[in-house]
Amino acid sequence: VQLVESGGGSVQAGGSLRLSCVASGATYVTRCMAWFRQRPGEEREGLATIYRGDSDPPRYADSAKGRFTISQDNGKATVYLQMNSLRPEDTAMYYCAAAPACTQGRYGGIWKVGLAGAESSHYWGKGTQVTVS
């Protein structure tokens, strides 16, 4: 399995970016596709998840709702993250990830999304940097 992100860059506050992630390899281990980000000095956080080729609606973390949209193009095995109204605090390394299943839940009053199962079943891209100034 290989995940390759693209689309990061530098943008002014209020601008938009669309990240892309091309997935290759066995699809049954990458049914759940997700976008994460890691801001400097912080832990990696899940932003959005989607099941490949599935009618189940995407899921979003509270931090991504309203400004970020995850989508897919099954024909291209590609998942996108459209990010609008970007803020300086969105500056982070953004990662594409995959696993057999997604997970979600409320933790400390905050809705979070992520990958289900053991970490050994998770796949990660190398990341793409987004800088908002």
TORKOL-4160 file (C-alpha; in steps of 0.2 Angstrom, whole numbers, padded with zeros to 4 digits, m for minus):
133
<pt num="1" X="0000" Y="0000" Z="0000"/>
<pt num="2" X="0006" Y="0017" Z="m0004"/>
<pt num="3" X="m0002" Y="0034" Z="m0001"/>
<pt num="4" X="0005" Y="0049" Z="m0009"/>
<pt num="5" X="m0001" Y="0067" Z="m0004"/>
<pt num="6" X="0000" Y="0083" Z="m0014"/>
<pt num="7" X="m0007" Y="0100" Z="m0015"/>
<pt num="8" X="0001" Y="0108" Z="0000"/>
<pt num="9" X="0009" Y="0125" Z="0000"/>
<pt num="10" X="0008" Y="0142" Z="0007"/>
<pt num="11" X="m0007" Y="0152" Z="0007"/>
<pt num="12" X="m0014" Y="0168" Z="0015"/>
<pt num="13" X="m0027" Y="0168" Z="0028"/>
<pt num="14" X="m0044" Y="0166" Z="0021"/>
<pt num="15" X="m0038" Y="0156" Z="0006"/>
<pt num="16" X="m0041" Y="0139" Z="0000"/>
<pt num="17" X="m0031" Y="0123" Z="m0004"/>
<pt num="18" X="m0036" Y="0106" Z="m0010"/>
<pt num="19" X="m0025" Y="0092" Z="m0005"/>
<pt num="20" X="m0025" Y="0075" Z="m0015"/>
<pt num="21" X="m0020" Y="0058" Z="m0009"/>
<pt num="22" X="m0018" Y="0044" Z="m0022"/>
<pt num="23" X="m0019" Y="0027" Z="m0015"/>
<pt num="24" X="m0011" Y="0011" Z="m0022"/>
<pt num="25" X="m0011" Y="m0007" Z="m0017"/>
<pt num="26" X="m0025" Y="m0018" Z="m0009"/>
<pt num="27" X="m0041" Y="m0009" Z="m0008"/>
<pt num="28" X="m0048" Y="m0020" Z="0006"/>
<pt num="29" X="m0035" Y="m0014" Z="0018"/>
<pt num="30" X="m0038" Y="0004" Z="0014"/>
<pt num="31" X="m0057" Y="0005" Z="0014"/>
<pt num="32" X="m0056" Y="0019" Z="0026"/>
<pt num="33" X="m0047" Y="0034" Z="0020"/>
<pt num="34" X="m0043" Y="0049" Z="0031"/>
<pt num="35" X="m0035" Y="0065" Z="0033"/>
<pt num="36" X="m0025" Y="0070" Z="0048"/>
<pt num="37" X="m0014" Y="0084" Z="0053"/>
<pt num="38" X="0000" Y="0088" Z="0065"/>
<pt num="39" X="0003" Y="0105" Z="0071"/>
<pt num="40" X="0020" Y="0110" Z="0078"/>
<pt num="41" X="0022" Y="0104" Z="0095"/>
<pt num="42" X="0005" Y="0095" Z="0095"/>
<pt num="43" X="m0001" Y="0077" Z="0093"/>
<pt num="44" X="m0008" Y="0071" Z="0076"/>
<pt num="45" X="m0027" Y="0074" Z="0075"/>
<pt num="46" X="m0039" Y="0066" Z="0063"/>
<pt num="47" X="m0049" Y="0078" Z="0052"/>
<pt num="48" X="m0060" Y="0068" Z="0041"/>
<pt num="49" X="m0064" Y="0050" Z="0036"/>
<pt num="50" X="m0072" Y="0042" Z="0021"/>
<pt num="51" X="m0076" Y="0025" Z="0015"/>
<pt num="52" X="m0069" Y="0021" Z="m0002"/>
<pt num="53" X="m0083" Y="0018" Z="m0015"/>
<pt num="54" X="m0096" Y="0019" Z="m0001"/>
<pt num="55" X="m0112" Y="0029" Z="0001"/>
<pt num="56" X="m0109" Y="0031" Z="0019"/>
<pt num="57" X="m0107" Y="0049" Z="0022"/>
<pt num="58" X="m0090" Y="0056" Z="0027"/>
<pt num="59" X="m0086" Y="0060" Z="0045"/>
<pt num="60" X="m0078" Y="0075" Z="0052"/>
<pt num="61" X="m0069" Y="0080" Z="0068"/>
<pt num="62" X="m0076" Y="0096" Z="0076"/>
<pt num="63" X="m0060" Y="0105" Z="0071"/>
<pt num="64" X="m0064" Y="0102" Z="0053"/>
<pt num="65" X="m0083" Y="0104" Z="0052"/>
<pt num="66" X="m0089" Y="0119" Z="0041"/>
<pt num="67" X="m0072" Y="0123" Z="0032"/>
<pt num="68" X="m0065" Y="0106" Z="0027"/>
<pt num="69" X="m0073" Y="0094" Z="0015"/>
<pt num="70" X="m0067" Y="0076" Z="0011"/>
<pt num="71" X="m0071" Y="0068" Z="m0006"/>
<pt num="72" X="m0066" Y="0054" Z="m0017"/>
<pt num="73" X="m0064" Y="0049" Z="m0035"/>
<pt num="74" X="m0065" Y="0031" Z="m0035"/>
<pt num="75" X="m0059" Y="0029" Z="m0053"/>
<pt num="76" X="m0043" Y="0038" Z="m0049"/>
<pt num="77" X="m0041" Y="0030" Z="m0032"/>
<pt num="78" X="m0039" Y="0047" Z="m0025"/>
<pt num="79" X="m0046" Y="0056" Z="m0009"/>
<pt num="80" X="m0046" Y="0075" Z="m0008"/>
<pt num="81" X="m0047" Y="0087" Z="0006"/>
<pt num="82" X="m0054" Y="0104" Z="0001"/>
<pt num="83" X="m0049" Y="0117" Z="0014"/>
<pt num="84" X="m0058" Y="0134" Z="0014"/>
<pt num="85" X="m0056" Y="0150" Z="0025"/>
<pt num="86" X="m0039" Y="0144" Z="0030"/>
<pt num="87" X="m0032" Y="0152" Z="0046"/>
<pt num="88" X="m0014" Y="0153" Z="0053"/>
<pt num="89" X="m0019" Y="0140" Z="0066"/>
<pt num="90" X="m0021" Y="0127" Z="0051"/>
<pt num="91" X="m0003" Y="0128" Z="0048"/>
<pt num="92" X="0003" Y="0110" Z="0050"/>
<pt num="93" X="0009" Y="0094" Z="0041"/>
<pt num="94" X="m0006" Y="0086" Z="0033"/>
<pt num="95" X="m0006" Y="0067" Z="0031"/>
<pt num="96" X="m0017" Y="0055" Z="0021"/>
<pt num="97" X="m0020" Y="0038" Z="0030"/>
<pt num="98" X="m0029" Y="0022" Z="0027"/>
<pt num="99" X="m0035" Y="0007" Z="0037"/>
<pt num="100" X="m0048" Y="m0007" Z="0035"/>
<pt num="101" X="m0061" Y="0003" Z="0045"/>
<pt num="102" X="m0064" Y="0021" Z="0052"/>
<pt num="103" X="m0068" Y="0026" Z="0070"/>
<pt num="104" X="m0076" Y="0041" Z="0078"/>
<pt num="105" X="m0082" Y="0046" Z="0095"/>
<pt num="106" X="m0084" Y="0060" Z="0107"/>
<pt num="107" X="m0069" Y="0062" Z="0119"/>
<pt num="108" X="m0070" Y="0076" Z="0132"/>
<pt num="109" X="m0084" Y="0084" Z="0123"/>
<pt num="110" X="m0075" Y="0085" Z="0107"/>
<pt num="111" X="m0080" Y="0074" Z="0092"/>
<pt num="112" X="m0065" Y="0065" Z="0084"/>
<pt num="113" X="m0062" Y="0054" Z="0070"/>
<pt num="114" X="m0048" Y="0042" Z="0066"/>
<pt num="115" X="m0043" Y="0024" Z="0060"/>
<pt num="116" X="m0050" Y="0009" Z="0069"/>
<pt num="117" X="m0040" Y="m0006" Z="0074"/>
<pt num="118" X="m0022" Y="m0010" Z="0078"/>
<pt num="119" X="m0009" Y="0003" Z="0072"/>
<pt num="120" X="0000" Y="m0011" Z="0062"/>
<pt num="121" X="m0016" Y="m0011" Z="0051"/>
<pt num="122" X="m0014" Y="0008" Z="0047"/>
<pt num="123" X="m0005" Y="0016" Z="0032"/>
<pt num="124" X="0002" Y="0033" Z="0031"/>
<pt num="125" X="0008" Y="0045" Z="0018"/>
<pt num="126" X="0023" Y="0055" Z="0020"/>
<pt num="127" X="0013" Y="0071" Z="0022"/>
<pt num="128" X="0012" Y="0088" Z="0014"/>
<pt num="129" X="0015" Y="0104" Z="0022"/>
<pt num="130" X="0002" Y="0118" Z="0023"/>
<pt num="131" X="0007" Y="0135" Z="0029"/>
<pt num="132" X="m0006" Y="0149" Z="0032"/>
<pt num="133" X="0000" Y="0167" Z="0035"/>
